[in-house]
Amino acid sequence: MNRRSFVSTAATSVAALATLGTEGNEADAHLVYTRSDWKLSEFNRLAKNPARVKQVYDIIAIMEGRFLNNIKNALNGLHFGFGIPEEQIKIVAALHGPANMLNYDDFIWNKYQIGAWLKVNDPLTGQPAMKNPYYASKAGTPLNYNTDDPDNPDSLYQDTSIQALQHRGVKLLSCHTATEEQVRTLIRHNNLAQQPEVIVKEMLAHTLPEVLVVPSMVAAIALLQTDGHYSYITV
């Protein structure tokens, strides 16, 4: 092989490799978020929130949504029992593990049969949930309550839906790492043909309103404790 043929062959090989690399990019794993991939400034504002009482709930298991009642009780106890103004209370629900799926809307729950996969039943039917069973409030949208009495079960103050708790200022966090890992498990469980990143991208497009996706929940919780002085609670 002369020098000209060698150079030509090498150039062709490099071009082919470059093409292969480009074709595979969409399927490549994006397991680790970097600073430019997410809303770091929003998280920093959350960490530095000047509220007098700040709590972060570390939630992994769904457990029929019982953690939502704990959060509701904390809000009521702090405000009504201890007299702390509502604007001086900040609660963060850090959802990872199976609970991370509660950050996603009815479209995702229905399309990927999340209820059947995670063994989460709809409280109204007793059957595997085909929609996120803990998001929507019975008060509808917008939230309309017939009473302001905190002792009344039909008031905002006894509403444990995610929608109602968000209305009261609770911030939900979703774990990007958990989503990546769960999608791979979901693909195996449901024998799906899609590439993981295609489903991850779709899920991230269907987060519930106001949910903040963080790179790693265990890292986010650490920073909320150290930089934000949030008290840590797990239930």
N, CA, C and O of each residue as an XYZ file, in Angstrom:
940
protein
N       0.862     -1.206      0.000
C       0.000      0.000      0.000
C       0.884      1.237      0.000
O       1.760      1.377      0.854
N       0.649      2.173     -0.995
C       1.443      3.398     -1.017
C       0.900      4.389     -0.008
O      -0.150      4.173      0.598
N       1.641      5.491      0.166
C       1.299      6.468      1.201
C      -0.075      7.084      0.940
O      -0.857      7.273      1.872
N      -0.372      7.399     -0.322
C      -1.657      8.029     -0.640
C      -2.825      7.112     -0.304
O      -3.830      7.560      0.247
N      -2.694      5.811     -0.639
C      -3.762      4.851     -0.336
C      -3.953      4.692      1.162
O      -5.078      4.587      1.650
N      -2.840      4.675      1.885
C      -2.906      4.522      3.340
C      -3.662      5.683      3.980
O      -4.532      5.480      4.827
N      -3.318      6.907      3.563
C      -3.964      8.097      4.116
C      -5.449      8.097      3.811
O      -6.268      8.437      4.665
N      -5.799      7.710      2.573
C      -7.199      7.684      2.169
C      -7.990      6.669      2.983
O      -9.100      6.949      3.436
N      -7.402      5.475      3.166
C      -8.069      4.428      3.944
C      -8.241      4.847      5.395
O      -9.296      4.617      5.987
N      -7.222      5.456      5.966
C      -7.288      5.904      7.361
C      -8.358      6.962      7.539
O      -9.110      6.942      8.513
N      -8.422      7.890      6.588
C      -9.424      8.953      6.677
C     -10.830      8.383      6.613
O     -11.721      8.824      7.339
N     -11.028      7.388      5.730
C     -12.339      6.744      5.612
C     -12.726      6.043      6.904
O     -13.880      6.106      7.329
N     -11.764      5.376      7.527
C     -12.031      4.672      8.780
C     -12.414      5.633      9.896
O     -13.346      5.371     10.657
N     -11.697      6.741      9.992
C     -11.999      7.743     11.014
C     -13.391      8.302     10.810
O     -14.146      8.472     11.767
N     -13.734      8.590      9.556
C     -15.060      9.125      9.252
C     -16.148      8.136      9.638
O     -17.194      8.518     10.163
N     -15.888      6.859      9.370
C     -16.876      5.834      9.711
C     -17.075      5.749     11.205
O     -18.205      5.638     11.680
N     -15.983      5.802     11.951
C     -16.077      5.768     13.405
C     -16.828      6.977     13.938
O     -17.624      6.863     14.870
N     -16.574      8.126     13.346
C     -17.269      9.341     13.775
C     -18.757      9.222     13.532
O     -19.562      9.646     14.362
N     -19.134      8.641     12.383
C     -20.552      8.455     12.073
C     -21.206      7.517     13.057
O     -22.317      7.777     13.520
N     -20.534      6.431     13.384
C     -21.075      5.489     14.364
C     -21.284      6.163     15.698
O     -22.296      5.940     16.362
N     -20.330      6.989     16.096
C     -20.457      7.685     17.368
C     -21.644      8.612     17.386
O     -22.342      8.711     18.395
N     -21.886      9.306     16.264
C     -23.009     10.229     16.182
C     -24.327      9.488     16.235
O     -25.265      9.921     16.905
N     -24.400      8.363     15.523
C     -25.639      7.597     15.486
C     -26.000      7.043     16.856
O     -27.181      6.840     17.134
N     -25.029      6.793     17.714
C     -25.310      6.185     19.004
C     -25.569      7.162     20.128
O     -25.919      6.755     21.236
N     -25.400      8.463     19.855
C     -25.502      9.437     20.934
C     -26.846      9.411     21.641
O     -26.904      9.505     22.867
N     -27.947      9.280     20.866
C     -29.272      9.339     21.460
C     -29.505      8.193     22.431
O     -30.293      8.316     23.369
N     -28.820      7.080     22.206
C     -29.020      5.921     23.064
C     -28.043      5.879     24.224
O     -28.186      5.061     25.132
N     -27.047      6.761     24.196
C     -26.045      6.751     25.251
C     -26.656      7.091     26.599
O     -27.557      7.924     26.692
N     -26.169      6.451     27.624
C     -26.677      6.711     28.973
C     -26.296      8.112     29.423
O     -25.205      8.606     29.140
N     -27.216      8.730     30.125
C     -26.972     10.056     30.703
C     -27.221      9.929     32.214
O     -28.100     10.578     32.782
N     -26.416      9.074     32.831
C     -26.662      8.707     34.217
C     -26.311      9.803     35.204
O     -26.849      9.833     36.311
N     -25.422     10.699     34.824
C     -24.935     11.714     35.764
C     -25.222     13.105     35.218
O     -24.761     13.472     34.137
N     -25.989     13.870     35.982
C     -26.218     15.279     35.650
C     -24.983     16.101     36.011
O     -24.351     15.864     37.040
N     -24.644     17.063     35.163
C     -23.629     18.049     35.512
C     -24.319     19.383     35.761
O     -25.530     19.495     35.568
N     -23.575     20.385     36.182
C     -24.148     21.657     36.606
C     -25.035     22.296     35.539
O     -26.029     22.945     35.866
N     -24.685     22.118     34.283
C     -25.428     22.768     33.202
C     -26.697     22.019     32.800
O     -27.472     22.517     31.983
N     -26.919     20.828     33.365
C     -28.039     19.985     32.945
C     -29.343     20.270     33.699
O     -30.405     19.798     33.293
N     -29.273     21.018     34.762
C     -30.470     21.156     35.594
C     -30.533     22.549     36.202
O     -29.650     23.376     35.978
N     -31.604     22.804     36.988
C     -31.862     24.135     37.537
C     -31.163     24.316     38.882
O     -31.802     24.358     39.933
N     -29.841     24.421     38.823
C     -29.050     24.563     40.038
C     -29.424     25.837     40.792
O     -29.462     25.833     42.022
N     -29.698     26.916     40.079
C     -30.029     28.174     40.754
C     -31.321     28.056     41.550
O     -31.453     28.649     42.620
N     -32.261     27.297     41.033
C     -33.519     27.093     41.771
C     -33.264     26.310     43.057
O     -33.840     26.608     44.104
N     -32.399     25.311     42.962
C     -32.070     24.539     44.170
C     -31.357     25.412     45.193
O     -31.633     25.320     46.389
N     -30.446     26.253     44.734
C     -29.733     27.135     45.661
C     -30.685     28.084     46.384
O     -30.509     28.358     47.571
N     -31.696     28.586     45.669
C     -32.691     29.447     46.316
C     -33.474     28.665     47.358
O     -33.809     29.190     48.420
N     -33.763     27.401     47.046
C     -34.485     26.555     47.995
C     -33.641     26.314     49.241
O     -34.143     26.404     50.362
N     -32.368     26.012     49.049
C     -31.476     25.753     50.184
C     -31.339     26.983     51.066
O     -31.277     26.874     52.291
N     -31.294     28.149     50.443
C     -31.078     29.389     51.190
C     -32.380     30.072     51.603
O     -32.361     31.220     52.046
N     -33.496     29.386     51.463
C     -34.783     29.961     51.866
C     -34.691     30.465     53.309
O     -34.213     29.739     54.181
N     -35.139     31.691     53.574
C     -34.948     32.278     54.910
C     -35.986     31.885     55.946
O     -36.037     32.491     57.016
N     -36.817     30.885     55.658
C     -37.860     30.485     56.604
C     -37.264     30.113     57.954
O     -36.133     29.635     58.038
N     -38.036     30.338     59.001
C     -37.576     30.026     60.368
C     -37.470     28.527     60.588
O     -36.511     28.055     61.198
N     -38.456     27.767     60.093
C     -38.465     26.305     60.260
C     -38.388     25.665     58.889
O     -39.227     25.921     58.025
N     -37.365     24.822     58.692
C     -37.186     24.150     57.409
C     -36.985     22.648     57.664
O     -36.157     22.245     58.481
N     -37.763     21.837     56.943
C     -37.693     20.391     57.086
C     -37.521     19.744     55.719
O     -38.125     20.180     54.739
N     -36.699     18.706     55.654
C     -36.612     17.891     54.457
C     -37.002     16.467     54.826
O     -36.415     15.861     55.723
N     -37.997     15.945     54.127
C     -38.473     14.583     54.343
C     -37.806     13.657     53.332
O     -37.957     13.842     52.125
N     -37.081     12.676     53.814
C     -36.390     11.693     52.986
C     -37.356     10.532     52.751
O     -37.580      9.716     53.645
N     -37.930     10.459     51.541
C     -38.983      9.486     51.250
C     -38.513      8.509     50.178
O     -38.181      8.915     49.064
N     -38.488      7.239     50.513
C     -38.108      6.199     49.553
C     -39.291      5.287     49.238
O     -39.597      5.052     48.069
N     -39.954      4.775     50.264
C     -41.099      3.873     50.063
C     -42.389      4.676     49.927
O     -42.560      5.704     50.581
N     -43.293      4.202     49.075
C     -44.566      4.902     48.876
C     -45.500      4.687     50.068
O     -46.119      5.636     50.547
N     -45.602      3.469     50.541
C     -46.381      3.136     51.747
C     -47.752      3.815     51.758
O     -48.140      4.451     52.738
N     -48.479      3.664     50.639
C     -49.840      4.197     50.521
C     -49.895      5.704     50.773
O     -50.924      6.234     51.191
N     -48.789      6.381     50.517
C     -48.775      7.834     50.640
C     -48.867      8.364     52.050
O     -49.253      9.515     52.255
N     -48.516      7.539     53.039
C     -48.685      7.977     54.429
C     -47.785      9.156     54.791
O     -48.104      9.920     55.701
N     -46.669      9.309     54.090
C     -45.784     10.445     54.386
C     -46.472     11.774     54.133
O     -46.131     12.782     54.753
N     -47.444     11.781     53.221
C     -48.175     13.018     52.936
C     -48.956     13.488     54.160
O     -49.077     14.688     54.409
N     -49.481     12.539     54.912
C     -50.191     12.899     56.142
C     -49.223     13.458     57.184
O     -49.571     14.374     57.928
N     -47.995     12.901     57.238
C     -46.981     13.436     58.155
C     -46.660     14.896     57.832
O     -46.548     15.733     58.727
N     -46.518     15.179     56.553
C     -46.220     16.547     56.138
C     -47.372     17.477     56.475
O     -47.159     18.586     56.964
N     -48.590     17.029     56.214
C     -49.771     17.829     56.567
C     -49.804     18.114     58.055
O     -50.100     19.238     58.460
N     -49.507     17.122     58.876
C     -49.510     17.311     60.330
C     -48.419     18.281     60.770
O     -48.623     19.066     61.696
N     -47.263     18.232     60.112
C     -46.187     19.169     60.452
C     -46.604     20.598     60.142
O     -46.393     21.498     60.956
N     -47.191     20.811     58.976
C     -47.654     22.148     58.607
C     -48.678     22.678     59.606
O     -48.595     23.824     60.049
N     -49.643     21.829     59.953
C     -50.696     22.256     60.882
C     -50.151     22.495     62.274
O     -50.507     23.478     62.925
N     -49.287     21.598     62.737
C     -48.734     21.739     64.083
C     -47.882     22.988     64.229
O     -47.992     23.718     65.214
N     -47.034     23.226     63.240
C     -46.166     24.397     63.292
C     -46.975     25.697     63.236
O     -46.706     26.643     63.977
N     -47.966     25.726     62.346
C     -48.730     26.957     62.163
C     -49.756     27.185     63.273
O     -49.752     28.233     63.920
N     -50.628     26.213     63.489
C     -51.716     26.401     64.450
C     -51.275     26.139     65.887
O     -51.690     26.843     66.807
N     -50.438     25.132     66.075
C     -50.033     24.778     67.439
C     -48.944     25.661     68.009
O     -48.987     26.030     69.183
N     -47.948     26.009     67.166
C     -46.820     26.810     67.641
C     -46.893     28.272     67.180
O     -46.050     29.091     67.545
N     -47.899     28.578     66.385
C     -48.106     29.961     65.986
C     -47.092     30.509     64.999
O     -46.910     31.723     64.911
N     -46.433     29.638     64.259
C     -45.435     30.091     63.283
C     -46.149     30.472     61.982
O     -46.902     29.662     61.441
N     -45.929     31.679     61.475
C     -46.582     32.095     60.229
C     -46.267     31.126     59.083
O     -45.172     30.569     59.006
N     -47.230     30.942     58.217
C     -47.062     29.990     57.123
C     -45.852     30.315     56.252
O     -45.173     29.412     55.764
N     -45.583     31.620     56.058
C     -44.456     32.003     55.211
C     -43.110     31.747     55.881
O     -42.066     31.885     55.243
N     -43.124     31.376     57.165
C     -41.897     31.057     57.886
C     -41.674     29.547     58.001
O     -40.840     29.088     58.781
N     -42.432     28.790     57.214
C     -42.314     27.330     57.210
C     -41.974     26.878     55.795
O     -42.648     27.269     54.842
N     -40.938     26.063     55.650
C     -40.600     25.498     54.342
C     -40.350     24.011     54.487
O     -39.476     23.589     55.245
N     -41.121     23.220     53.756
C     -40.978     21.765     53.808
C     -40.660     21.250     52.407
O     -41.297     21.631     51.425
N     -39.661     20.377     52.341
C     -39.246     19.754     51.088
C     -39.498     18.254     51.180
O     -39.108     17.610     52.155
N     -40.151     17.703     50.162
C     -40.345     16.255     50.064
C     -39.338     15.719     49.059
O     -39.482     15.929     47.855
N     -38.321     15.030     49.553
C     -37.245     14.492     48.712
C     -37.601     13.051     48.340
O     -37.369     12.121     49.112
N     -38.166     12.886     47.148
C     -38.678     11.585     46.727
C     -37.664     10.859     45.841
O     -37.306     11.340     44.766
N     -37.211      9.707     46.306
C     -36.353      8.857     45.482
C     -36.734      7.421     45.750
O     -37.682      7.164     46.492
N     -36.011      6.467     45.158
C     -36.479      5.095     45.245
C     -37.848      4.992     44.584
O     -38.160      5.800     43.710
N     -38.681      4.014     44.978
C     -40.014      3.886     44.379
C     -40.844      5.163     44.469
O     -41.612      5.465     43.555
N     -40.699      5.917     45.559
C     -41.493      7.138     45.740
C     -41.218      8.171     44.654
O     -42.031      9.071     44.442
N     -40.083      8.058     43.964
C     -39.762      9.007     42.902
C     -40.841      9.044     41.831
O     -41.059     10.083     41.208
N     -41.518      7.921     41.611
C     -42.546      7.869     40.571
C     -43.752      8.746     40.895
O     -44.557      9.037     40.010
N     -43.888      9.169     42.151
C     -44.987     10.067     42.508
C     -44.767     11.467     41.959
O     -45.668     12.303     42.027
N     -43.598     11.733     41.422
C     -43.306     13.033     40.806
C     -43.821     13.136     39.379
O     -43.696     14.191     38.759
N     -44.399     12.057     38.842
C     -44.777     12.036     37.438
C     -46.297     11.936     37.277
O     -46.996     11.421     38.150
N     -46.783     12.433     36.158
C     -48.225     12.646     36.001
C     -48.969     11.404     35.524
O     -48.386     10.335     35.344
N     -50.291     11.578     35.324
C     -51.167     10.464     34.978
C     -50.780      9.813     33.641
O     -50.940      8.605     33.471
N     -50.278     10.605     32.705
C     -49.866     10.057     31.408
C     -48.816      8.968     31.596
O     -48.918      7.892     31.008
N     -47.812      9.249     32.412
C     -46.741      8.272     32.661
C     -47.276      7.063     33.408
O     -46.943      5.926     33.074
N     -48.100      7.303     34.413
C     -48.647      6.189     35.190
C     -49.490      5.268     34.318
O     -49.445      4.050     34.487
N     -50.250      5.824     33.398
C     -51.099      5.019     32.535
C     -50.282      4.308     31.456
O     -50.443      3.106     31.245
N     -49.411      5.045     30.778
C     -48.661      4.459     29.656
C     -47.747      3.335     30.100
O     -47.640      2.320     29.413
N     -47.085      3.500     31.241
C     -46.094      2.510     31.669
C     -46.581      1.623     32.812
O     -45.799      0.889     33.416
N     -47.888      1.697     33.103
C     -48.491      0.796     34.102
C     -47.698      0.805     35.410
O     -47.321     -0.240     35.941
N     -47.460      2.015     35.906
C     -46.647      2.178     37.111
C     -47.293      1.507     38.320
O     -46.605      0.911     39.149
N     -48.620      1.607     38.414
C     -49.317      0.997     39.551
C     -49.103     -0.501     39.632
O     -48.824     -1.036     40.705
N     -49.231     -1.181     38.502
C     -49.024     -2.630     38.476
C     -47.574     -2.980     38.765
O     -47.297     -3.957     39.460
N     -46.655     -2.195     38.240
C     -45.228     -2.435     38.447
C     -44.836     -2.272     39.905
O     -44.153     -3.136     40.455
N     -45.250     -1.192     40.538
C     -44.848     -0.908     41.916
C     -45.849     -1.411     42.953
O     -45.678     -1.191     44.152
N     -46.903     -2.092     42.475
C     -47.944     -2.625     43.364
C     -48.594     -1.498     44.175
O     -48.737     -1.581     45.395
N     -48.976     -0.456     43.460
C     -49.688      0.674     44.045
C     -51.119      0.639     43.527
O     -51.351      0.745     42.323
N     -52.070      0.491     44.430
C     -53.471      0.405     44.036
C     -54.170      1.757     44.141
O     -53.814      2.596     44.968
N     -55.156      1.946     43.299
C     -56.002      3.131     43.366
C     -56.903      2.989     44.597
O     -57.625      1.998     44.705
N     -56.879      3.949     45.523
C     -57.700      3.840     46.739
C     -59.198      3.712     46.445
O     -59.939      3.159     47.258
N     -59.642      4.211     45.310
C     -61.069      4.181     44.983
C     -61.508      2.851     44.383
O     -62.652      2.437     44.573
N     -60.610      2.174     43.658
C     -60.997      0.943     42.974
C     -60.359     -0.310     43.573
O     -60.865     -1.418     43.395
N     -59.255     -0.127     44.277
C     -58.534     -1.280     44.801
C     -57.728     -2.003     43.736
O     -57.104     -3.026     44.019
N     -57.734     -1.481     42.510
C     -57.000     -2.067     41.400
C     -55.697     -1.296     41.173
O     -55.564     -0.160     41.628
N     -54.725     -1.912     40.466
C     -53.484     -1.184     40.189
C     -53.767      0.195     39.604
O     -54.551      0.334     38.665
N     -53.134      1.187     40.157
C     -53.401      2.575     39.780
C     -53.001      2.834     38.333
O     -51.888      2.510     37.921
N     -53.916      3.420     37.566
C     -53.642      3.805     36.195
C     -53.343      5.292     36.079
O     -53.113      5.808     34.986
N     -53.349      5.972     37.217
C     -52.980      7.376     37.287
C     -52.310      7.611     38.624
O     -52.427      6.792     39.535
N     -51.613      8.719     38.745
C     -50.939      9.041     40.008
C     -52.013      9.211     41.085
O     -52.764     10.185     41.041
N     -52.106      8.290     42.050
C     -53.224      8.306     42.984
C     -53.121      9.343     44.089
O     -54.072      9.527     44.848
N     -51.992     10.022     44.196
C     -51.802     10.931     45.328
C     -51.650     12.388     44.906
O     -51.411     13.255     45.746
N     -51.787     12.662     43.611
C     -51.605     14.052     43.188
C     -52.868     14.901     43.328
O     -52.866     15.892     44.058
N     -53.924     14.532     42.651
C     -55.090     15.408     42.526
C     -55.859     15.542     43.836
O     -56.032     14.574     44.576
N     -56.317     16.770     44.106
C     -57.143     17.040     45.280
C     -58.620     16.801     44.954
O     -59.067     17.025     43.830
N     -59.358     16.346     45.951
C     -60.804     16.187     45.777
C     -61.484     17.540     45.600
O     -62.627     17.610     45.148
N     -60.784     18.608     45.956
C     -61.349     19.947     45.829
C     -61.310     20.451     44.393
O     -61.827     21.529     44.101
N     -60.706     19.684     43.497
C     -60.659     20.062     42.099
C     -59.617     21.121     41.812
O     -58.859     21.533     42.690
N     -59.597     21.555     40.551
C     -58.651     22.580     40.111
C     -59.428     23.723     39.459
O     -60.100     23.494     38.454
N     -59.362     24.949     39.994
C     -58.540     25.342     41.144
C     -59.121     24.789     42.443
O     -60.271     24.354     42.495
N     -58.300     24.819     43.485
C     -58.716     24.260     44.769
C     -59.830     25.116     45.373
O     -59.633     26.295     45.668
N     -60.989     24.510     45.549
C     -62.130     25.210     46.143
C     -62.610     24.433     47.363
O     -63.043     23.286     47.251
N     -62.530     25.065     48.517
C     -62.954     24.436     49.765
C     -64.147     25.205     50.342
O     -64.225     26.428     50.223
N     -65.056     24.485     50.957
C     -66.261     25.105     51.511
C     -66.047     25.673     52.899
O     -66.928     26.342     53.439
N     -64.885     25.414     53.485
C     -64.634     25.858     54.856
C     -63.156     26.166     55.061
O     -62.288     25.593     54.403
N     -62.889     27.080     55.984
C     -61.519     27.388     56.394
C     -61.210     26.808     57.768
O     -60.154     27.076     58.339
N     -62.135     26.014     58.294
C     -61.966     25.423     59.622
C     -60.915     24.319     59.546
O     -61.135     23.322     58.859
N     -59.779     24.465     60.230
C     -58.728     23.443     60.136
C     -59.144     22.090     60.695
O     -58.515     21.077     60.391
N     -60.196     22.058     61.509
C     -60.669     20.791     62.056
C     -61.616     20.060     61.104
O     -61.937     18.891     61.318
N     -62.056     20.742     60.070
C     -63.019     20.146     59.142
C     -62.277     19.275     58.125
O     -61.348     19.747     57.470
N     -62.682     18.006     57.990
C     -61.996     17.103     57.039
C     -62.024     17.601     55.599
O     -61.210     17.178     54.778
N     -62.964     18.502     55.289
C     -63.084     18.995     53.927
C     -62.318     20.295     53.687
O     -62.467     20.920     52.637
N     -61.509     20.697     54.648
C     -60.743     21.937     54.492
C     -59.382     21.651     53.858
O     -58.936     20.507     53.783
N     -58.736     22.731     53.403
C     -57.381     22.627     52.865
C     -56.434     22.001     53.882
O     -55.510     21.275     53.515
N     -56.668     22.284     55.153
C     -55.724     21.893     56.202
C     -55.764     20.396     56.523
O     -54.902     19.894     57.244
N     -56.761     19.684     55.991
C     -56.823     18.238     56.157
C     -56.677     17.505     54.825
O     -56.876     16.292     54.748
N     -56.338     18.233     53.803
C     -56.163     17.666     52.462
C     -54.721     17.184     52.324
O     -53.787     17.982     52.400
N     -54.542     15.886     52.123
C     -53.195     15.311     52.031
C     -52.758     15.051     50.590
O     -51.760     14.365     50.366
N     -53.481     15.582     49.624
C     -53.054     15.403     48.228
C     -51.780     16.201     47.962
O     -51.525     17.215     48.612
N     -50.993     15.736     47.010
C     -49.792     16.466     46.621
C     -50.167     17.861     46.135
O     -49.482     18.838     46.438
N     -51.245     17.946     45.389
C     -51.688     19.233     44.857
C     -51.958     20.242     45.982
O     -51.562     21.404     45.888
N     -52.628     19.793     47.037
C     -52.937     20.686     48.154
C     -51.678     21.061     48.919
O     -51.502     22.219     49.298
N     -50.805     20.094     49.149
C     -49.570     20.382     49.891
C     -48.664     21.328     49.108
O     -48.003     22.183     49.699
N     -48.627     21.183     47.788
C     -47.871     22.138     46.978
C     -48.469     23.539     47.111
O     -47.739     24.528     47.178
N     -49.787     23.613     47.149
C     -50.464     24.899     47.319
C     -50.059     25.561     48.635
O     -50.025     26.787     48.743
N     -49.753     24.734     49.628
C     -49.340     25.249     50.937
C     -47.827     25.499     50.998
O     -47.307     25.844     52.059
N     -47.126     25.334     49.893
C     -45.710     25.681     49.832
C     -44.735     24.530     49.886
O     -43.524     24.754     49.869
N     -45.224     23.297     49.952
C     -44.319     22.141     49.984
C     -43.649     21.990     48.619
O     -44.305     22.094     47.583
N     -42.348     21.745     48.630
C     -41.576     21.576     47.393
C     -41.222     20.111     47.190
O     -40.630     19.489     48.072
N     -41.579     19.552     46.034
C     -41.235     18.180     45.705
C     -39.960     18.144     44.871
O     -39.788     18.925     43.936
N     -39.068     17.219     45.229
C     -37.853     16.992     44.459
C     -37.910     15.599     43.840
O     -38.361     14.638     44.463
N     -37.442     15.519     42.601
C     -37.321     14.244     41.914
C     -35.851     13.942     41.692
O     -35.065     14.845     41.405
N     -35.473     12.676     41.822
C     -34.085     12.264     41.683
C     -33.811     11.780     40.258
O     -34.396     10.793     39.810
N     -32.924     12.474     39.551
C     -32.570     12.080     38.192
C     -31.921     10.698     38.156
O     -32.225      9.885     37.283
N     -31.036     10.440     39.099
C     -30.379      9.126     39.138
C     -31.403      8.022     39.341
O     -31.334      6.981     38.687
N     -32.358      8.243     40.246
C     -33.403      7.238     40.481
C     -34.227      7.009     39.225
O     -34.577      5.871     38.914
N     -34.541      8.075     38.502
C     -35.314      7.934     37.263
C     -34.557      7.083     36.253
O     -35.133      6.189     35.633
N     -33.272      7.358     36.088
C     -32.451      6.570     35.165
C     -32.444      5.088     35.553
O     -32.600      4.213     34.701
N     -32.266      4.825     36.821
C     -32.206      3.434     37.289
C     -33.569      2.765     37.191
O     -33.662      1.602     36.800
N     -34.620      3.486     37.540
C     -35.955      2.887     37.517
C     -36.402      2.579     36.094
O     -37.057      1.564     35.854
N     -36.057      3.440     35.159
C     -36.441      3.199     33.766
C     -35.825      1.901     33.260
O     -36.483      1.147     32.543
N     -34.599      1.634     33.614
C     -33.957      0.397     33.180
C     -34.653     -0.825     33.784
O     -34.794     -1.853     33.121
N     -35.084     -0.712     35.033
C     -35.851     -1.794     35.653
C     -37.216     -1.942     34.998
O     -37.686     -3.057     34.770
N     -37.848     -0.812     34.697
C     -39.162     -0.823     34.054
C     -39.097     -1.478     32.682
O     -39.997     -2.230     32.308
N     -38.039     -1.198     31.931
C     -37.877     -1.798     30.603
C     -37.816     -3.320     30.708
O     -38.445     -4.030     29.924
N     -37.055     -3.811     31.681
C     -36.964     -5.267     31.867
C     -38.307     -5.836     32.335
O     -38.735     -6.889     31.862
N     -38.959     -5.150     33.250
C     -40.217     -5.653     33.818
C     -41.324     -5.739     32.773
O     -42.080     -6.710     32.734
N     -41.414     -4.708     31.922
C     -42.492     -4.649     30.932
C     -42.062     -5.103     29.530
O     -42.835     -5.011     28.576
N     -40.818     -5.594     29.419
C     -40.292     -6.058     28.130
C     -40.437     -4.981     27.048
O     -40.941     -5.245     25.956
N     -39.994     -3.785     27.366
C     -40.121     -2.660     26.444
C     -38.968     -2.637     25.448
O     -37.863     -3.092     25.743
N     -39.242     -2.103     24.275
C     -38.228     -2.063     23.231
C     -37.482     -0.738     23.197
O     -36.420     -0.648     22.582
N     -38.022      0.303     23.851
C     -37.399      1.626     23.774
C     -36.048      1.669     24.480
O     -35.786      0.909     25.412
N     -35.204      2.575     24.013
C     -33.948      2.840     24.697
C     -34.247      3.592     25.998
O     -35.192      4.379     26.048
N     -33.455      3.360     27.050
C     -33.716      4.011     28.331
C     -33.830      5.526     28.247
O     -34.729      6.111     28.851
N     -32.928      6.169     27.504
C     -32.927      7.631     27.481
C     -34.166      8.203     26.811
O     -34.559      9.332     27.104
N     -34.783      7.447     25.923
C     -36.024      7.904     25.288
C     -37.131      7.991     26.332
O     -37.890      8.959     26.368
N     -37.213      6.972     27.180
C     -38.252      6.957     28.217
C     -37.935      7.984     29.298
O     -38.835      8.668     29.785
N     -36.671      8.096     29.674
C     -36.293      9.092     30.678
C     -36.686     10.489     30.206
O     -37.258     11.268     30.969
N     -36.379     10.803     28.953
C     -36.721     12.123     28.407
C     -38.222     12.349     28.448
O     -38.681     13.446     28.765
N     -38.984     11.316     28.129
C     -40.441     11.434     28.162
C     -40.945     11.667     29.585
O     -41.822     12.501     29.811
N     -40.391     10.930     30.533
C     -40.805     11.104     31.926
C     -40.495     12.515     32.421
O     -41.325     13.145     33.078
N     -39.307     13.003     32.106
C     -38.923     14.334     32.564
C     -39.822     15.412     31.969
O     -39.986     16.483     32.553
N     -40.401     15.125     30.810
C     -41.350     16.053     30.192
C     -42.719     15.980     30.855
O     -43.590     16.806     30.584
N     -42.910     14.987     31.727
C     -44.200     14.799     32.384
C     -44.084     14.821     33.907
O     -44.840     14.147     34.606
N     -43.138     15.595     34.407
C     -43.104     15.801     35.854
C     -44.326     16.611     36.270
O     -44.876     17.368     35.469
N     -44.746     16.455     37.510
C     -45.849     17.255     38.029
C     -45.448     18.722     38.069
O     -44.258     19.032     38.106
N     -46.419     19.631     38.061
C     -46.091     21.062     38.131
C     -45.228     21.379     39.349
O     -45.454     20.852     40.438
N     -44.244     22.240     39.152
C     -43.385     22.775     40.211
C     -42.381     21.775     40.785
O     -41.650     22.109     41.718
N     -42.332     20.561     40.247
C     -41.339     19.588     40.726
C     -39.958     19.993     40.217
O     -39.796     20.369     39.056
N     -38.962     19.910     41.108
C     -37.574     20.199     40.728
C     -36.795     18.891     40.650
O     -36.723     18.149     41.629
N     -36.215     18.611     39.489
C     -35.391     17.411     39.310
C     -33.954     17.748     39.704
O     -33.347     18.675     39.169
N     -33.426     16.974     40.649
C     -32.056     17.183     41.124
C     -31.185     16.024     40.630
O     -31.715     14.952     40.336
N     -29.858     16.210     40.530
C     -28.984     15.154     40.002
C     -29.006     13.877     40.836
O     -29.121     12.776     40.297
N     -28.895     14.030     42.142
C     -28.806     12.896     43.068
C     -29.481     13.303     44.364
O     -29.109     14.304     44.974
N     -30.473     12.532     44.786
C     -31.226     12.950     45.970
C     -30.386     12.884     47.239
O     -30.499     13.759     48.097
N     -29.554     11.869     47.370
C     -28.742     11.783     48.584
C     -27.784     12.962     48.680
O     -27.473     13.425     49.778
N     -27.313     13.450     47.528
C     -26.460     14.638     47.528
C     -27.272     15.885     47.855
O     -26.824     16.742     48.617
N     -28.469     15.985     47.277
C     -29.322     17.151     47.518
C     -29.711     17.255     48.991
O     -29.714     18.346     49.561
N     -30.038     16.125     49.599
C     -30.416     16.133     51.014
C     -29.250     16.605     51.872
O     -29.434     17.379     52.811
N     -28.050     16.137     51.544
C     -26.867     16.556     52.304
C     -26.689     18.065     52.251
O     -26.387     18.692     53.266
N     -26.875     18.658     51.064
C     -26.696     20.096     50.918
C     -27.825     20.876     51.588
O     -27.591     21.959     52.125
N     -29.029     20.349     51.565
C     -30.122     21.017     52.270
C     -29.846     21.053     53.773
O     -30.196     22.016     54.456
N     -29.213     19.988     54.280
C     -28.880     19.952     55.710
C     -27.702     20.865     56.036
O     -27.765     21.646     56.986
N     -26.643     20.772     55.264
C     -25.422     21.524     55.615
C     -25.514     22.990     55.227
O     -25.206     23.866     56.036
N     -25.938     23.267     53.988
C     -25.992     24.650     53.520
C     -27.298     25.344     53.900
O     -27.320     26.546     54.166
N     -28.384     24.573     53.921
C     -29.687     25.177     54.173
C     -30.198     25.041     55.584
O     -31.198     25.662     55.945
N     -29.510     24.220     56.409
C     -29.909     24.002     57.800
C     -31.338     23.462     57.913
O     -32.075     23.818     58.833
N     -31.716     22.603     56.971
C     -32.993     21.895     57.058
C     -32.862     20.767     58.067
O     -31.847     20.071     58.101
N     -33.874     20.589     58.878
C     -33.896     19.404     59.755
C     -34.291     18.199     58.922
O     -35.100     18.307     58.000
N     -33.714     17.043     59.253
C     -33.885     15.837     58.457
C     -34.924     14.921     59.102
O     -34.864     14.636     60.298
N     -35.874     14.469     58.288
C     -36.935     13.573     58.770
C     -37.107     12.446     57.765
O     -37.153     12.678     56.557
N     -37.200     11.242     58.268
C     -37.535     10.115     57.408
C     -38.710      9.369     58.030
O     -38.754      9.161     59.243
N     -39.658      8.970     57.191
C     -40.856      8.285     57.691
C     -41.109      7.041     56.879
O     -42.072      6.319     57.138
